[in-house]
């Protein structure tokens, strides 16, 4: 029996195990789920143990890290697989068609929080490697796994763990599946991710909520002022108005432009899928360029004043908003946060007190687009999906990719198994059954291809 036959024979068992994994409400952002996080980590550790890996959970100041290894021969390439077992909060719960932590299959999709981000994708690699071990008794490469429980809360403690365990984590290349294919018929290798910077803005007015009839027109309304400030973050062409924001932004290279032009694009279908009438963004750039290689500035949420049922005629004492900026290579998160703070304080009227809390972020990442590792990944993807992968970038961020390069000195292969419409971070997150199965086949082919790299 070969690995593909093993995967086919154990298809139902593998799905039951994935269901077990998805049932843990391992929400890292909510302290209520601290025990669920710990239980999930133990489940992952025990699963590795049952396959034949040497494994252990390591405590951090936050949630535990699961480490597993299968070392065959020092002469063979060593591959470090990364994934995360924590998930985003499932709210708003009323928008889910089924319970987020009771996985079910509908119309060819596995529905559950974490199905695609990132439990399903990580599990595909575990199952692919298991199929090799069970059919050959070993692996053609040395394998190390690092699965964390804080990715959805910015991996605050993982860089510290990596620094302390450089020797243990030493490898030749990293493999991550926490991105997407280009579409349902085209697999992809992702060669770049945008970075991230995050600030919160607080506008303070009167020392308490006051009657809008008694004080309206005489004092500033913090909500009105905050909305005005937000409106000045972009100019009429969609360009970010913060002085110096684009100082380190470089022009899009010819090779990148050529790759993007090769990719199929249907604007009508793109709009239909999102339920929007028209697209909006920085003038002079294509949709792919805006989404993947240009920086952005977006308000993620606004809070202020009365938000209950009916009316309450007040001028609120305070308003706040959360703003994230997606960054491109060479932009520094700290520098961008400083620039945003300086700009907002400058344009804010004296009638309110403005406070900007800077949370930092992560730098953008570009991985090598040529060489034996990438070629090996392309062959494995073709084996699993039946097609040559295309090259693409993604607009999201995986901060740990930069940490692997900086702290361990190794590059990363970004092999997306999911889809852009998997509803990650949203209600009704899902993962196509066929993508999971193709992912397992790709994962079973990948070690043999990576073993060829000299």
N, C-alpha and C positions, 0 to 999 in steps of 0.2 A: 504493500500500500504506500502511495506517495502522499505528499502533503495535501494536494488538491483533493484526492480521494478521501483523506482523513477529514478535511474540512466539510466535504459533502456529507459524509456519514454522520458527523457530529453537529449538523446544522441546528437541529432542535435543541440539543443540549447547550450549545453555544448561546442560543437566544435566551434560554432560561437563565443562564449565568449572567448575561447582560442585563436581564430584567432585575436580578438580585442586586447588581451594582447600581442600577438606576433608582432603585427603591429608597436608597439612603438619602434623606433630605440634607445633604452635606453643603449647606449654605454658609460659606465662610464669613459673610458680612454680618450675620446675625448671631450674637452670643447665645441665643436660645438653642442653637443647633450645635453647641460645642461637643456634646456627647455623640451626636450623629456623625460629626466629622471624625471623631476618634474611632467610632465603630466602623466607619467606611474605610479608614486607613488600615485597620486590623483585617478587614475583609480582603483588601487588595494584597496585603502581606501574605495572608494565608493562601490566597489564590496562586501567588508566585511559588510558594512553598510546595503546593500540591503538583505544580508543573515540573519542579525540579530545580528551581532557582534557590540560591542562598539569599536570604532576605531579612530585613530588619526595619522597624520603624524608629525614626529619630525624633525626639522632641525638639521644638524650637520655642521661642518666646510666644509664638502664635500657635498654629496648628502643625501636627506632625508631618514629617517627610517620610515617604516610603522609598527605601532603596533596595534594589535587587540586582543580583549579578549571576551570570553563567559564564564562567571563565574556562576556556578550552585549551588555549596554547598562546603563550606570550608572543609567538611569531606571527600570529594571525592579527588582522585589523581588529580594533576595539571600537565598538559603536555605543554611544550613550543615547538612549532613548529618553525623551522628556515628555511628560504629560501632567495633567492635574485632575484630581478627583473632586475638587470643590466646584460648586455651581453658583450661578446667579440666583438672587431671590426670585421666587416664582410670581410675585404680585405683578399686576392685579389678578387675583384668583378667579374673579367672576368672568374673565375673558377666556379661560381655558375650557375646551370642550370635554376634556377628561382630566382627572386629577393629576397634577404635575409629577407626583412621586408614586403613581400607580401606572406604570407603562402599559401601553396597549398598541396594537397594530391596526391602522386604518388606511385603506387604499394604498398599501405598499409602503407606508411610513411607520416608523417606531415613534410614538409620541411620548415624551417625558422630558422634564428638565434635566439637562446634561446629556441628552441622547446624542447630540452632535458636538456640543461644547462642554467638556471634551472627553467625557467618559467613553462614548461610543467609538471615537476615533482612536483613543489610547488602547481600548480593549481589543480593537482589530489587530493591533501590532502584537499584543500579548497572545492572542489566539493564533496568529500566523506563526509566531515562534514556537508555540506549543505543538503545532502540527508537524514542525520539523523534528523537534525533540522526540515526539511520540513515534515517528516513523523511521527515524535514522539513529536515534539514541544519543544524538549530540547536536551541536550547531557548527556551521562552517566559519563562524566568527566568534569573538568574545563580545558578550552583551552586558551592558549595565543599564539599569532603569532608575530614573529619578522622577518620582511622581509626588507632586506637592499638593498642599491643601489651602493655598492662599493666592492662587493666580488671579482670582476674581476680586481680590482686594490688594492688587498691585505687587504681590510677591515680596512683601516687606522684609521677611526674614530669610528668604532663600539665598540672596547674595552672601549673607553672613555664613550660612551653612556651606556654600560652595567654597568660600575662602578657607574655612576650617578643614575642608575635606578634599583639597585639590588632588592629593595623591590617590585617594579612593576613586575619584571621579575622572581620573586621567583617561583620555580617549583620543581617537583619531578624527572622529566626526560626530556631530549630533544629528539625530533624526527627530523631527517634531511633526505631528499631524494635528494641527489646531487651526487650519485654514481651510479654504474651499477649493473645489474644482472650478474650472471656468464656467461650465454649465453642465447640464445633465448628460451631454454626449461628448464633452471634451474634458479629459483630465488635465491637470496642470501642475507645474512646479512653480512655486512662488519664490521670486528672487528679491523681493523687497517689501518692507513693512514700514508704515509711517510711525513716527514717535508720538509722544503725548505730553502735554503740559496741562495742569489743572489749577484753577483758582476759584475761590468763592468771594463774592462781593456783597458787602453789607452797607445799606444806606440807612442812616438814623435821622429821624426828624424830631418831633416833640418827645418829651420824657414819658409819655403815655399815649394810648389811643385817645383821640379827642373827637368831639362832636363836629361833623362836617358842616353843619349849619352855623354853628357858633364861630368856627375857626377857618372854614373853607374860604380860600381867596386871600387869607392873611398870612398863612404859613405854607411852606413847601410840603407836598405830599411825597413821601419817600418812594412809593410805588410809581408815581408819575415820573419822578426824577430818574429812578433806576431804569425804567423803560426808555427814557430819552437817552441815557448813557448807552444802553444796549444798541439803540438805533444808530449810534455813532461809531460802532465797531467796524462797519463796512461802508465803502463809498457806493455811488450809484452803479458802478460796474462790478460790484461783488468782491472788490479787492479789500483786504483787511486794512483798516485806516490807522492802526497803531504805528507810530513812527519807528522806523528801523526794523519792522517785523520781517521784511524780506531781505535784509542785509546779507544773510548767508545762504539764501535760496539760489541754487544754480539752475541754469536752463536745462531742459529735458534733452538728453543725449539722442543722437541719430539712431543708435541701435535700439534704444527703448521705443522711440517713435515707430520704428519699423516693426517691432514686435507687436505693439498695440494695434497697428493698422492691419495686421494679419488676423486679428481676432474678430469673429462675427459680432455684429452689433445691430440691434433693431430697436430704435428709439421708441417706436409705438408700443412694442411689447414691454420694454423697460418701464415706461410710464404706466402701462396697464397693470403690471405686476405690483407696483407701489400704490396704485389708486390715485395718481396725481394727473392734473391736466397739462402741466408743462414742467420743464426742468428749470433749475435756477442755480447759478453759481458764478464763479469768476469768469469774466468775459475774455474770449480769446483762447479758450482751452476746451478740449473734448471732454466727454463724460468720463472716460477712463483716466485722463490726465487729472481732472479735478478730484476724482475719487482715490487715486493711487499716488500721484507724485506732486501734488500741490498742497501747500499748508491750508488749514481751515481754522475757523474760530466759531464755535457753536455754543449757544446757551442750552444747557441740558434741563434746566428747571428753574422756576421762579416761585418765590414764596413771599406773601405779604398780605396783611389785612384780613378781613373776615371772609371765610370761604365755606361757611355752612349754608343751610337752607334759608331761603328768603333773603331779606335785605338787612343790613346793619350800617347805618349812616355814620361812618367814621373816617377820620384821617389816621391811618395807621402810624404807629411809632417807628416802625422799621420794615424794611423790605430787603430780600436777599436773592441772589441767583448763583447758580453753579455754571462755570464756563470751562470748556475743554478746548484745547487747540491741538489739532493733529499736525505733526511736524515732519519735515523732510530732512534728508541727510545734511549734516553740518549745523543745523539749528540746535541750540542748547536749551533744554527745558527751563533751567533757572533763569537764563538770560531773557527768554520770552516772557516768563512770569513777571520778571522785574519791569520789562517794557510795558506790559499790559497794566500793571499797577501804577506806574508813573503816568501813563496816558489817562487812565480813568480818574485819578486824583486831580490831574490838571484840568480836565474838562468838567468836573463836577462843580456845581454852584456852591457857594458858601452857606446856602440855606440848609444843607444837609451835611452830616459828618459821614465821610466815606471810609470804609475799612476793607482792604483786600487781603485775604488770607491765601498765601501761596503754598501749594501742596507739591510742587515739583513735577516729576514725571519720568519719561524715558526717551532716549534718543532713537531716531529712526535707524533701521537696519537694512543693509544691502548685502546679499550673500553672493558668492562667486557664480557667474553664469556660464562657466566653462570648466573643463577638467574632468578627471576620471570619476570622482564621486558623483557629480551631477549626471554624467552619462550612465553610471550604474543605476542611479535612481530612475532615470528615464526608461531604462530597459525593464526594471521591475514594475513600473507603472504600466507599461505596455503589456506586460505579462498578465497583470491583474485586471486591467480595464479593456484590453484589446485594441488600444489606440496609443499613438505617440502623444505625450503630453505637450501642451503649449506653455510658453513662458508668460507669466503675468506678475503683477504686484497686487498687494492688498492695502486698503486704507486703514485697517486696524493696527493694533500694536501688540507685540509679545515682548515685553521688556527683557525677559530672561535671555533672549537670543543675543542681545548686546552684552549681557553679563558673561555668557559662555565665551564669547570672543575675547572680552577684556580680561576675565579672570582665569580662563583655562587655555586661551589661545587657539580655540578651535572654531571652525565654521559650522553652519547648520544647514541641513537639507529640510526644506519646508514642503512637505508632501500632503496636500489637502485631500481629504476623503469626503468631506461634506459638500453642501451646496449653499450658495448665497441666500437662498430662500428657506433655509432650515429654521428660521425664526429664533436664532440664538439671541439670548438676552430678552426675548419677548415671550408672551404667552404662546402656547401650542408649539413649543420647540419640538423639532422632529429630525429624523435621520432616515433616509431611504434604506429599506432592507437591502436592495440591490447594491447600494453604495457601501454598506457595511460588509456585505459578502465580497465585493470586489476589493475592498480595503484589506480584508483578511488574506485574499489571494495575493495582493501586492505585497503585504507584510511577509508572506511565506516565500516570495521570490526575492525580496530585497537582500536578505543576508547572503544568498549565493552570489548575487551580483556585486555586493560590496566586498565579498571575499576575493574577487578578482583584482581589486585595486592594489597596486604595488607601491 
